[in-house]
Amino acid sequence: MATITFDVPESPLSALRLSPNEFAREIRVAAALLWYSHGEISQSIAAGIAGTSRAVFIDQFSRRRIPVVQTTADELDDEIRRE
């Protein structure tokens, strides 16, 4: 596994009331959620980035009030018509 290091000002840590380790974990989850929601990576890869199982990763959507389904109503209509 690769290790990435970057500097973060103290103010976000204080504002969020997170330790550096908690902040790093939140950054991993946030990045995974963003990239997955944009369709750039799969759930499995996103869960790996977040350092969780797929089930725990999916729970993060609910916790953050982000829709987990990425299919639009039009896409669902098209799929139903093909069946």
DSSP file (Angstrom, degrees, kcal/mol; ACC not computed):
  #  RESIDUE AA STRUCTURE BP1 BP2  ACC     N-H-->O    O-->H-N    N-H-->O    O-->H-N    TCO  KAPPA ALPHA  PHI   PSI    X-CA   Y-CA   Z-CA
    1    1 A M              0   0    0      0, 0.0     2,-0.2     0, 0.0     0, 0.0   0.000 360.0 360.0 360.0 139.0    0.0    0.0    0.0
    2    2 A A        -     0   0    0      1,-0.0     2,-0.5     2,-0.0     0, 0.0  -0.502 360.0-141.7 -79.4 149.3    1.3    3.5   -0.8
    3    3 A T        -     0   0    0     -2,-0.2     2,-0.4     2,-0.0    -1,-0.0  -0.959  14.7-168.8-113.5 130.2    1.7    6.1    1.8
    4    4 A I        -     0   0    0     -2,-0.5     2,-0.4     2,-0.0    -2,-0.0  -0.969   2.2-168.8-120.1 132.2    0.8    9.7    1.1
    5    5 A T        +     0   0    0     -2,-0.4     2,-0.3     2,-0.0    -2,-0.0  -0.970  12.9 160.6-123.1 135.0    1.7   12.5    3.4
    6    6 A F        -     0   0    0     -2,-0.4     2,-0.3     2,-0.0    -2,-0.0  -0.988  37.1-108.4-148.9 156.9    0.5   16.1    3.3
    7    7 A D        -     0   0    0     -2,-0.3    -2,-0.0     0, 0.0     0, 0.0  -0.644  28.9-171.3 -87.6 140.5    0.3   19.1    5.6
    8    8 A V        -     0   0    0     -2,-0.3    -2,-0.0     3,-0.0     5,-0.0  -0.999  26.7-115.7-130.3 132.2   -3.0   20.3    7.0
    9    9 A P     >  -     0   0    0      0, 0.0     4,-0.7     0, 0.0     0, 0.0  -0.266  25.7-120.1 -60.5 155.0   -3.5   23.5    9.0
   10   10 A E  H  > S+     0   0    0      1,-0.2     4,-2.5     2,-0.2     5,-0.2   0.788 100.8  77.6 -66.9 -27.7   -4.6   23.0   12.6
   11   11 A S  H  > S+     0   0    0      1,-0.2     4,-3.1     2,-0.2     5,-0.2   0.869  92.2  48.1 -58.7 -42.3   -7.9   25.0   12.0
   12   12 A P  H  > S+     0   0    0      0, 0.0     4,-2.5     0, 0.0    -1,-0.2   0.906 111.9  51.1 -64.8 -36.6   -9.8   22.2   10.2
   13   13 A L  H  X>S+     0   0    0     -4,-0.7     5,-2.1    -3,-0.2     4,-0.9   0.929 114.9  42.7 -63.1 -44.0   -8.8   19.7   12.9
   14   14 A S  H  <5S+     0   0    0     -4,-2.5     3,-0.4     3,-0.2    -1,-0.2   0.931 114.2  50.4 -66.9 -45.8  -10.0   22.0   15.6
   15   15 A A  H  <5S+     0   0    0     -4,-3.1    -2,-0.2     1,-0.2    -1,-0.2   0.885 118.6  38.0 -61.6 -39.1  -13.2   23.0   13.7
   16   16 A L  H  <5S-     0   0    0     -4,-2.5    -1,-0.2    -5,-0.2    -2,-0.2   0.556 104.5-130.8 -87.8  -8.9  -14.1   19.4   13.1
   17   17 A R  T  <5 +     0   0    0     -4,-0.9     2,-0.4    -3,-0.4    -3,-0.2   0.931  58.4 142.0  55.9  49.2  -12.9   18.3   16.6
   18   18 A L      < -     0   0    0     -5,-2.1    -1,-0.2    -6,-0.2    -2,-0.1  -0.914  51.9-126.8-121.2 146.1  -10.9   15.4   15.1
   19   19 A S     >  -     0   0    0     -2,-0.4     4,-2.8    -3,-0.1     5,-0.2  -0.418  40.4-101.0 -75.8 164.7   -7.5   14.0   15.9
   20   20 A P  H  > S+     0   0    0      0, 0.0     4,-2.3     0, 0.0     5,-0.2   0.894 125.4  49.3 -55.3 -40.0   -5.0   13.8   13.0
   21   21 A N  H  > S+     0   0    0      2,-0.2     4,-2.1     1,-0.2     5,-0.1   0.907 111.8  47.5 -67.1 -40.9   -5.8   10.0   12.6
   22   22 A E  H  > S+     0   0    0      2,-0.2     4,-2.4     1,-0.2    -1,-0.2   0.898 111.8  51.2 -65.4 -39.8   -9.5   10.6   12.6
   23   23 A F  H  X S+     0   0    0     -4,-2.8     4,-2.5     2,-0.2    -2,-0.2   0.920 109.1  50.4 -62.5 -44.7   -9.1   13.4   10.1
   24   24 A A  H  X S+     0   0    0     -4,-2.3     4,-2.1    -5,-0.2    -1,-0.2   0.903 110.6  49.6 -60.9 -41.5   -7.0   11.2    7.8
   25   25 A R  H  X S+     0   0    0     -4,-2.1     4,-2.2     1,-0.2    -1,-0.2   0.920 111.1  49.4 -63.8 -43.2   -9.7    8.5    8.0
   26   26 A E  H  X S+     0   0    0     -4,-2.4     4,-2.9     1,-0.2    -2,-0.2   0.881 109.0  52.6 -63.1 -39.2  -12.4   11.1    7.2
   27   27 A I  H  X S+     0   0    0     -4,-2.5     4,-2.6     2,-0.2     5,-0.2   0.920 109.0  50.2 -62.0 -44.1  -10.4   12.3    4.2
   28   28 A R  H  X S+     0   0    0     -4,-2.1     4,-2.2     2,-0.2    -2,-0.2   0.928 113.8  44.3 -60.3 -46.0  -10.1    8.7    2.9
   29   29 A V  H  X S+     0   0    0     -4,-2.2     4,-2.8    21,-0.2     5,-0.2   0.930 113.6  50.2 -65.8 -45.3  -13.8    8.1    3.2
   30   30 A A  H  X S+     0   0    0     -4,-2.9     4,-2.4     1,-0.2    -2,-0.2   0.908 112.0  47.4 -60.9 -43.1  -14.7   11.5    1.7
   31   31 A A  H  X S+     0   0    0     -4,-2.6     4,-2.8     2,-0.2     5,-0.3   0.926 112.8  48.8 -64.1 -44.1  -12.4   10.9   -1.3
   32   32 A A  H  X S+     0   0    0     -4,-2.2     4,-2.5    -5,-0.2     5,-0.2   0.915 111.9  49.0 -62.6 -43.3  -13.8    7.4   -1.9
   33   33 A L  H  X S+     0   0    0     -4,-2.8     4,-2.7     2,-0.2    -1,-0.2   0.918 113.3  47.4 -61.8 -43.8  -17.4    8.7   -1.7
   34   34 A L  H  X S+     0   0    0     -4,-2.4     4,-1.6    -5,-0.2    -2,-0.2   0.957 114.4  44.2 -63.4 -51.7  -16.7   11.5   -4.2
   35   35 A W  H  <>S+     0   0    0     -4,-2.8     5,-2.5     1,-0.2     6,-0.8   0.883 116.6  47.2 -64.7 -38.2  -14.9    9.4   -6.7
   36   36 A Y  H ><5S+     0   0    0     -4,-2.5     3,-2.0    -5,-0.3    -1,-0.2   0.940 110.3  51.6 -67.0 -45.7  -17.5    6.6   -6.5
   37   37 A S  H 3<5S+     0   0    0     -4,-2.7    -1,-0.2     1,-0.3    -2,-0.2   0.764 108.7  52.3 -65.2 -23.5  -20.4    9.1   -6.7
   38   38 A H  T 3<5S-     0   0    0     -4,-1.6    -1,-0.3    -5,-0.2    -2,-0.2   0.420 117.0-116.0 -88.3   0.4  -18.8   10.5   -9.9
   39   39 A G  T < 5S+     0   0    0     -3,-2.0    -3,-0.2     2,-0.2    -2,-0.1   0.678  81.5 122.4  76.8  17.6  -18.5    7.0  -11.4
   40   40 A E  S   <S+     0   0    0     -5,-2.5     2,-0.3    -6,-0.2    -4,-0.2   0.761  75.0  20.6 -83.9 -25.9  -14.7    7.1  -11.4
   41   41 A I  S    S-     0   0    0     -6,-0.8    -2,-0.2    -9,-0.1    -1,-0.1  -0.930  81.0-107.8-139.6 162.0  -14.2    4.0   -9.3
   42   42 A S     >  -     0   0    0     -2,-0.3     4,-2.6     1,-0.1     5,-0.2  -0.333  35.8-105.6 -82.6 168.7  -16.3    0.9   -8.2
   43   43 A Q  H  > S+     0   0    0      2,-0.2     4,-2.9     1,-0.2     5,-0.2   0.892 120.9  53.7 -60.5 -39.8  -17.7    0.3   -4.8
   44   44 A S  H  > S+     0   0    0      2,-0.2     4,-1.9     1,-0.2    -1,-0.2   0.930 111.6  43.1 -62.9 -45.9  -15.0   -2.3   -4.1
   45   45 A I  H  > S+     0   0    0      2,-0.2     4,-2.4     1,-0.2    -1,-0.2   0.920 114.3  51.5 -66.1 -42.7  -12.2    0.1   -4.9
   46   46 A A  H  X S+     0   0    0     -4,-2.6     4,-2.7     1,-0.2    -2,-0.2   0.911 108.4  51.2 -60.7 -42.9  -13.9    2.9   -3.0
   47   47 A A  H  X>S+     0   0    0     -4,-2.9     5,-2.7     1,-0.2     4,-0.9   0.892 109.5  51.3 -61.6 -38.8  -14.3    0.6    0.1
   48   48 A G  H  <5S+     0   0    0     -4,-1.9     3,-0.4     2,-0.2    -2,-0.2   0.916 110.4  47.8 -64.0 -43.0  -10.6   -0.2   -0.2
   49   49 A I  H  <5S+     0   0    0     -4,-2.4    -2,-0.2     1,-0.2    -1,-0.2   0.918 113.0  48.8 -61.9 -42.7   -9.6    3.5   -0.3
   50   50 A A  H  <5S-     0   0    0     -4,-2.7    -1,-0.2    -5,-0.2    -2,-0.2   0.655 111.6-124.6 -71.7 -14.8  -11.9    4.2    2.6
   51   51 A G  T  <5S+     0   0    0     -4,-0.9     2,-0.2    -3,-0.4    -3,-0.2   0.824  73.9 102.6  75.2  31.3  -10.3    1.2    4.5
   52   52 A T  S   <S-     0   0    0     -5,-2.7    -1,-0.3    -6,-0.1     2,-0.1  -0.777  77.0 -90.9-133.7 176.3  -13.7   -0.5    5.1
   53   53 A S     >  -     0   0    0     -2,-0.2     4,-2.4    -3,-0.1     5,-0.1  -0.420  45.3-105.7 -79.0 166.9  -15.8   -3.3    3.8
   54   54 A R  H  > S+     0   0    0      2,-0.2     4,-2.7     1,-0.2     5,-0.2   0.901 121.5  53.8 -61.5 -40.0  -18.3   -2.6    1.0
   55   55 A A  H  > S+     0   0    0      1,-0.2     4,-1.9     2,-0.2    -1,-0.2   0.923 110.9  44.5 -61.9 -45.0  -21.2   -2.8    3.5
   56   56 A V  H  > S+     0   0    0      2,-0.2     4,-1.1     1,-0.2    -1,-0.2   0.885 112.4  53.4 -66.7 -38.2  -19.6   -0.2    5.8
   57   57 A F  H >X S+     0   0    0     -4,-2.4     3,-0.7     1,-0.2     4,-0.7   0.933 108.3  49.0 -61.3 -46.1  -18.7    1.9    2.8
   58   58 A I  H >X S+     0   0    0     -4,-2.7     4,-1.0     1,-0.3     3,-1.0   0.873 105.2  58.8 -62.1 -37.1  -22.4    1.9    1.7
   59   59 A D  H 3X S+     0   0    0     -4,-1.9     4,-2.5     1,-0.2    -1,-0.3   0.801  94.1  67.0 -61.3 -28.1  -23.5    2.8    5.2
   60   60 A Q  H <X S+     0   0    0     -4,-1.1     4,-1.8    -3,-0.7    -1,-0.2   0.834  94.3  57.6 -62.9 -31.8  -21.3    6.0    4.9
   61   61 A F  H <<>S+     0   0    0     -3,-1.0     5,-3.0    -4,-0.7     4,-0.4   0.947 109.6  43.5 -61.9 -47.8  -23.7    7.2    2.2
   62   62 A S  H ><5S+     0   0    0     -4,-1.0     3,-1.2     1,-0.2    -2,-0.2   0.924 111.7  53.7 -63.3 -44.9  -26.7    7.0    4.6
   63   63 A R  H 3<5S+     0   0    0     -4,-2.5    -1,-0.2     1,-0.3    -2,-0.2   0.849 116.9  38.0 -58.6 -35.1  -24.7    8.5    7.4
   64   64 A R  T 3<5S-     0   0    0     -4,-1.8    -1,-0.3    -5,-0.2    -2,-0.2   0.329 112.7-117.6-100.5   6.0  -23.8   11.5    5.2
   65   65 A R  T < 5 +     0   0    0     -3,-1.2    -3,-0.2    -4,-0.4    -4,-0.1   0.901  64.3 144.7  58.0  45.9  -27.2   11.7    3.5
   66   66 A I      < -     0   0    0     -5,-3.0    -1,-0.2    -6,-0.1    -2,-0.1  -0.956  56.2-112.3-111.7 129.6  -25.8   11.0    0.1
   67   67 A P        -     0   0    0      0, 0.0    -5,-0.0     0, 0.0     0, 0.0  -0.415  21.2-159.5 -62.2 131.4  -28.0    8.8   -2.3
   68   68 A V  S    S+     0   0    0     -2,-0.1     2,-0.4     2,-0.0    -7,-0.0   0.765  70.0  83.6 -83.4 -26.3  -26.3    5.5   -2.9
   69   69 A V        -     0   0    0      1,-0.1   -32,-0.0     2,-0.1     0, 0.0  -0.658  53.5-176.6 -81.9 128.0  -28.2    4.8   -6.2
   70   70 A Q        +     0   0    0     -2,-0.4     2,-0.3     2,-0.1    -1,-0.1   0.382  47.6 109.0-104.3   2.3  -26.6    6.5   -9.1
   71   71 A T        -     0   0    0      1,-0.0     2,-0.1     4,-0.0    -2,-0.1  -0.638  62.1-137.4 -84.3 133.8  -29.2    5.5  -11.7
   72   72 A T     >  -     0   0    0     -2,-0.3     4,-2.1     1,-0.1     5,-0.2  -0.408  24.4-109.3 -83.0 165.6  -31.4    8.2  -13.1
   73   73 A A  H  > S+     0   0    0      1,-0.2     4,-2.4     2,-0.2     5,-0.2   0.889 120.8  53.0 -60.7 -39.9  -35.2    7.7  -13.6
   74   74 A D  H  > S+     0   0    0      1,-0.2     4,-2.4     2,-0.2    -1,-0.2   0.898 107.7  50.7 -63.5 -40.5  -34.6    7.8  -17.4
   75   75 A E  H  > S+     0   0    0      2,-0.2     4,-2.2     1,-0.2    -1,-0.2   0.893 110.2  49.9 -64.6 -38.9  -32.0    5.0  -17.1
   76   76 A L  H  X S+     0   0    0     -4,-2.1     4,-2.5     2,-0.2    -2,-0.2   0.911 109.8  50.8 -65.2 -41.9  -34.4    2.9  -15.1
   77   77 A D  H  X S+     0   0    0     -4,-2.4     4,-2.3     1,-0.2    -2,-0.2   0.926 110.7  49.3 -59.8 -44.8  -37.1    3.5  -17.7
   78   78 A D  H  X S+     0   0    0     -4,-2.4     4,-1.5     1,-0.2    -1,-0.2   0.902 111.5  48.9 -61.1 -41.5  -34.8    2.4  -20.4
   79   79 A E  H  X S+     0   0    0     -4,-2.2     4,-0.9     1,-0.2    -1,-0.2   0.900 110.4  50.3 -66.6 -40.7  -33.7   -0.7  -18.5
   80   80 A I  H >< S+     0   0    0     -4,-2.5     3,-0.6     1,-0.2    -1,-0.2   0.898 108.8  52.5 -64.6 -40.2  -37.4   -1.7  -17.8
   81   81 A R  H 3< S+     0   0    0     -4,-2.3    -1,-0.2     1,-0.2    -2,-0.2   0.826 105.7  54.8 -65.4 -31.5  -38.3   -1.3  -21.5
   82   82 A R  H 3<        0   0    0     -4,-1.5    -1,-0.2     1,-0.2    -2,-0.2   0.731 360.0 360.0 -73.5 -22.3  -35.4   -3.6  -22.5
   83   83 A E    <<        0   0    0     -4,-0.9    -1,-0.2    -3,-0.6    -2,-0.2   0.476 360.0 360.0 -71.5 360.0  -36.6   -6.4  -20.2
